[in-house]
Amino acid sequence: MNQNTNPVLEEDTIDIIALLKKFWKGRRFVIKTLVIFTIIGFFIAIFSKNTYTASSTIVPVTEGKSVSSNLGSLASLAGINLSGAGSSAAEISPTLYPKIVNSIPFQLELLKTPLTIEGQDSLVTYQEYFETIYNPGVLATLKKYTIGLPGLLISFAKGSDDEAGIGTSKSNNQIISISAAESDLIKLLESQINLEINAKEGFISIAVTLPEPEASAQLALRSQQLLQQYALQFKTQKSKEQLNYIEERYLEKQQEFNDIKLKLALFQDQNNAINTAVAKTKLLQLQSDYDLAFTVYTELAKQLETQRLQVKKDTPIFTILKPVTIPKEKTGPKRALILIIYMFLGIVFSLGYLLLKDWWIDFKKQWTAKEA
């Protein structure tokens, strides 16, 4: 065993020593590459624009079973049955909130949010700020005309088509159409809004990152308000539609009941002494119609009160755990981290080049030999 393992250990030792020698011979290249990457990282860290993050944490609360039972006991005194009204789900699905935030109507509303921008005398919308006021800086411009040059050329080639198209968002027959500029702003907005859902603890955190501290707080507050509004609309939509339907039927039957009641009263006033069989039959018919209309009218009144209680029960209440505040300290860029990352990339790139250099030379020689 010793004789078999010693050559392997010696071979591994020789390989490690040879590898270290290769790195030592190429130490100048490693140092130069490290310096270049450090300069690039320093340049990016210095010229990256500051960003500020404002956040809010809310807890959606809906009425539970205990509240429903209390309402049921009170409603039973008035002859109203709430046994079927409490059967709907009380909790809002956690998957609902990301769908709301990523929906086009929600994002178009955020584009219209008025923001306070430093140096501006009046409020400007998010869309106006990033289209006419915001200066992306040297790095963004350099990236746009280097890495993003192919996409820029494609956009320029399609410029005539975009200009001929719709300039602003329009809605026709529930179909929303947005412009290319709005599409770009929505993509930017998606990168600036972060929604976190803790289904176990039952709270939602929404954070907005912008170059302006007060603007980030304003957009975060607007996002929170819109999220509550859309969730409220979604949760109570079905019960409100049912309430509207019952109200319409209730008003119809109320009018019918009043008409029949008036007919019965007029007939009784005109026939104080009913002696004929025809008059008695007419009175019985009016009385029967009155009783039927009264029964239907009373039942609809009960259903109306039941549905009103159901709408209140389905209406979620949002508790603000952490209100939106204007950030005082910047959250980015993390310049030290950027510098460390680029230094690490410089070391990895230089060592990788030294490892692959000899292999590439041998590969080219073999390729040339086979061609010959």
C-alpha positions in Angstrom: 0.0 0.0 0.0 2.8 2.4 0.9 4.5 1.8 -2.4 1.3 2.4 -4.3 0.3 5.6 -2.6 3.6 7.3 -2.4 3.9 7.9 -6.2 0.4 9.4 -6.2 1.3 11.8 -3.4 4.5 12.7 -5.1 2.7 13.4 -8.4 0.1 15.6 -6.6 2.9 17.5 -4.8 4.8 18.0 -8.1 1.6 19.3 -9.8 0.9 21.8 -7.0 4.5 23.0 -7.1 4.4 23.3 -10.9 1.2 25.3 -10.6 2.6 27.6 -8.0 5.7 28.1 -10.2 3.4 29.0 -13.1 1.6 31.6 -11.0 4.9 33.0 -9.7 6.3 33.4 -13.2 3.1 35.2 -14.2 3.0 37.4 -11.1 3.5 40.6 -13.1 0.5 39.8 -15.3 -1.5 39.1 -12.2 -0.5 42.4 -10.6 -1.2 44.3 -13.7 -4.6 42.7 -14.2 -5.5 43.3 -10.5 -4.5 47.0 -10.8 -6.7 47.4 -14.0 -9.7 45.7 -12.4 -9.2 47.8 -9.2 -9.2 51.0 -11.3 -12.3 49.9 -13.1 -14.0 49.0 -9.8 -12.9 52.3 -8.2 -14.3 54.2 -11.2 -17.6 52.4 -11.0 -17.8 52.9 -7.3 -17.1 56.6 -7.5 -19.4 57.5 -10.4 -22.3 55.4 -9.4 -25.3 57.5 -8.3 -26.6 57.4 -4.8 -29.9 55.6 -4.2 -32.3 55.8 -1.3 -34.8 53.1 -0.2 -38.1 53.8 1.6 -40.2 50.9 2.9 -43.4 50.1 4.6 -44.8 47.0 6.3 -48.5 46.3 6.5 -50.6 43.5 7.8 -54.0 42.7 6.1 -56.6 41.8 8.7 -60.1 40.4 7.9 -62.9 39.6 10.3 -62.6 36.1 11.7 -65.2 33.5 12.8 -65.7 35.1 16.2 -66.8 38.3 14.6 -69.1 36.4 12.2 -70.8 34.6 15.1 -71.4 37.8 16.9 -72.9 39.4 13.8 -75.0 36.3 13.3 -76.4 36.4 16.9 -77.3 40.1 16.5 -78.8 39.5 13.0 -80.9 36.6 14.2 -82.8 39.0 16.5 -84.0 40.7 13.3 -84.8 37.4 11.6 -81.7 37.5 9.4 -79.7 34.3 8.7 -75.9 34.7 8.3 -75.1 31.1 8.1 -74.4 31.2 4.4 -72.8 34.7 4.5 -69.8 33.6 6.4 -68.9 30.7 4.2 -66.6 32.7 1.9 -62.9 32.8 2.6 -61.8 35.5 4.9 -58.1 35.5 4.1 -56.5 37.2 1.0 -54.2 34.8 -0.8 -50.5 35.9 -0.6 -50.1 35.3 -4.3 -52.6 38.1 -5.0 -50.2 41.0 -4.0 -47.4 40.3 -6.5 -49.9 40.0 -9.3 -51.4 43.4 -8.3 -48.0 45.0 -8.2 -47.0 43.5 -11.6 -50.3 44.4 -13.3 -50.2 47.1 -16.0 -53.0 49.3 -14.5 -51.2 49.4 -11.1 -47.9 50.4 -12.7 -49.5 53.0 -15.0 -51.0 54.6 -11.8 -47.5 54.7 -10.3 -46.1 56.4 -13.4 -48.5 59.3 -12.6 -47.4 59.6 -9.0 -46.3 63.3 -8.2 -42.8 63.4 -6.7 -40.8 66.1 -4.9 -37.5 66.4 -6.8 -34.6 68.5 -5.6 -34.2 71.6 -7.7 -37.7 71.6 -9.0 -40.2 74.3 -8.0 -43.3 72.0 -8.3 -44.2 68.4 -8.1 -43.4 66.2 -11.2 -44.7 62.8 -12.0 -42.5 59.7 -12.1 -42.8 59.6 -15.8 -41.8 63.2 -16.3 -38.9 62.9 -13.9 -37.3 59.9 -15.7 -38.1 61.2 -19.2 -36.9 64.8 -18.9 -35.2 65.5 -15.6 -33.2 62.5 -14.4 -29.5 62.4 -15.4 -28.4 58.7 -15.4 -24.7 59.7 -15.0 -21.5 58.8 -16.8 -21.7 55.0 -16.2 -25.2 54.7 -17.5 -24.3 56.7 -20.6 -21.2 54.6 -21.2 -23.1 51.4 -20.7 -25.8 52.6 -23.1 -23.4 53.3 -25.9 -21.2 50.2 -25.4 -23.0 47.1 -24.0 -26.4 48.5 -24.9 -25.4 49.7 -28.4 -27.0 46.8 -30.3 -30.4 47.3 -28.5 -30.0 51.1 -29.1 -29.5 50.5 -32.9 -32.5 48.2 -33.0 -34.7 50.8 -31.2 -33.5 53.4 -33.6 -34.4 51.2 -36.6 -37.8 50.8 -35.1 -38.2 54.4 -34.2 -40.4 55.3 -37.1 -42.8 52.5 -36.2 -42.9 53.6 -32.6 -43.6 57.2 -33.5 -46.5 56.1 -35.7 -47.9 54.1 -32.9 -49.6 55.2 -29.7 -47.9 57.8 -27.7 -49.7 57.3 -24.4 -51.6 54.5 -22.8 -55.2 54.0 -23.9 -57.9 51.7 -22.8 -60.5 50.6 -25.3 -63.0 47.8 -24.5 -60.9 46.7 -21.5 -57.8 46.4 -23.7 -54.9 48.5 -22.5 -52.3 49.8 -25.0 -49.1 51.3 -23.8 -46.3 53.1 -25.7 -42.7 52.0 -26.0 -41.6 54.8 -23.6 -44.1 53.6 -21.0 -43.0 50.0 -21.5 -39.4 51.1 -20.7 -40.5 53.0 -17.7 -42.5 50.1 -16.4 -39.4 47.9 -16.7 -37.4 50.5 -14.7 -40.2 50.7 -12.2 -40.2 46.9 -11.7 -36.5 47.0 -10.8 -37.1 49.8 -8.3 -40.0 48.2 -6.4 -39.4 45.2 -4.1 -42.4 43.4 -2.6 -41.8 40.8 0.1 -44.5 38.6 1.5 -44.2 36.7 4.8 -47.1 34.2 4.6 -46.1 32.6 7.9 -46.1 35.8 9.9 -48.8 37.4 7.7 -47.2 40.7 6.8 -46.2 42.4 3.6 -43.2 44.7 3.0 -42.9 47.0 0.1 -39.7 48.9 -0.6 -38.9 51.5 -3.3 -35.4 52.6 -4.3 -34.9 55.9 -6.1 -32.1 58.5 -6.6 -34.1 61.0 -4.5 -34.9 60.3 -0.8 -38.2 62.2 -0.5 -39.4 60.9 -3.9 -38.7 57.3 -2.8 -40.9 57.8 0.3 -43.7 59.3 -1.8 -43.6 56.5 -4.3 -43.5 53.9 -1.5 -46.5 55.5 0.1 -48.4 55.6 -3.1 -47.6 52.0 -3.8 -48.9 51.0 -0.4 -52.1 52.9 -0.9 -52.7 51.5 -4.3 -52.0 48.0 -3.1 -54.6 48.4 -0.3 -57.1 49.9 -2.8 -56.7 47.1 -5.4 -56.8 44.3 -2.7 -59.9 45.9 -1.2 -61.6 46.0 -4.6 -60.6 42.4 -5.4 -61.8 41.0 -2.1 -65.1 42.8 -2.0 -66.0 42.7 -5.7 -68.2 39.6 -5.5 -70.1 40.5 -2.4 -70.6 44.1 -3.7 -72.0 42.8 -7.0 -74.4 40.5 -5.0 -75.4 43.5 -2.9 -76.1 45.6 -5.9 -78.2 42.9 -7.4 -80.2 42.4 -4.2 -80.7 46.2 -3.9 -82.1 46.4 -7.4 -84.6 43.5 -6.7 -85.5 45.1 -3.3 -86.3 48.4 -4.9 -88.4 46.7 -7.6 -90.4 44.7 -5.0 -90.8 47.7 -2.8 -92.5 49.6 -5.6 -94.7 46.6 -6.4 -95.6 46.2 -2.7 -96.5 49.9 -2.4 -98.6 49.8 -5.5 -100.5 46.7 -4.3 -100.9 48.2 -0.8 -102.4 51.4 -2.4 -104.8 49.4 -4.5 -106.0 47.4 -1.5 -106.5 50.6 0.5 -108.4 52.3 -2.3 -110.7 49.2 -2.8 -111.5 49.0 0.9 -112.3 52.8 1.0 -114.6 52.4 -2.0 -116.3 49.3 -0.7 -117.0 49.8 3.0 -120.0 47.5 2.9 -119.1 44.5 0.8 -122.2 42.5 0.0 -121.6 41.0 -3.4 -119.6 37.8 -4.1 -117.6 39.6 -6.9 -116.5 42.3 -4.5 -115.5 39.7 -1.9 -113.5 37.8 -4.5 -111.8 40.9 -5.6 -110.9 41.8 -2.0 -109.5 38.3 -1.4 -107.4 38.5 -4.6 -106.0 41.9 -3.5 -105.4 40.6 0.0 -103.6 37.6 -1.5 -101.4 39.8 -3.7 -100.7 42.0 -0.8 -99.6 39.1 1.4 -97.4 37.7 -1.3 -95.8 41.0 -2.1 -95.2 41.7 1.6 -93.6 38.3 2.1 -91.2 38.8 -0.9 -90.5 42.4 0.1 -89.7 41.3 3.7 -87.4 38.5 2.6 -85.5 40.8 0.3 -85.1 43.3 3.1 -83.6 40.5 5.3 -81.3 39.4 2.4 -80.2 43.1 1.8 -79.2 43.5 5.5 -77.4 40.1 5.4 -75.4 41.1 2.3 -74.5 44.5 3.7 -73.0 42.7 6.7 -71.2 40.4 4.4 -69.6 43.3 2.5 -68.4 44.7 5.8 -67.1 41.3 6.8 -65.2 40.8 3.5 -63.6 44.3 3.7 -60.0 43.8 4.8 -58.4 46.2 7.3 -54.7 47.0 6.8 -52.6 47.6 9.9 -49.5 49.6 9.3 -46.6 48.0 11.3 -44.0 50.3 9.8 -45.1 53.5 8.2 -43.2 55.1 5.3 -40.4 57.5 6.4 -38.0 59.6 4.3 -34.6 57.8 4.3 -31.8 59.8 5.7 -28.9 57.5 4.6 -28.2 56.2 1.2 -28.6 52.5 0.6 -26.4 52.3 -2.5 -24.0 52.0 -4.1 -21.9 50.0 -1.6 -18.6 51.3 -2.9 -16.3 49.1 -0.7 -18.2 46.0 -1.8 -17.9 47.0 -5.5 -14.2 47.5 -5.1 -13.7 44.1 -3.4 -15.7 42.3 -6.1 -13.7 43.8 -8.9 -10.4 43.0 -7.2 -11.6 39.4 -6.8 -12.6 39.3 -10.5 -9.2 40.6 -11.4 -7.5 37.8 -9.5 -9.8 35.1 -10.9 -9.4 36.4 -14.5 -5.6 36.6 -14.3 -5.1 33.2 -12.7 -7.6 31.6 -15.1 -5.7 33.1 -18.0 -2.4 31.6 -16.8 -4.0 28.2 -16.3 -5.6 28.2 -19.8 -2.7 29.8 -21.7 -0.6 26.7 -22.1 -3.6 24.6 -22.9 -4.7 27.0 -25.6 -1.2 27.0 -27.1 -1.1 23.2 -27.2 -4.6 23.1 -28.6 -3.6 25.4 -31.5 -0.5 23.3 -32.2 -2.6 20.1 -32.4 -5.2 21.8 -34.6 -2.5 23.0 -36.9 -0.8 19.6 -37.0 -4.1 17.9 -38.0 -4.7 20.4 -40.7 -1.3 19.8 -42.2 
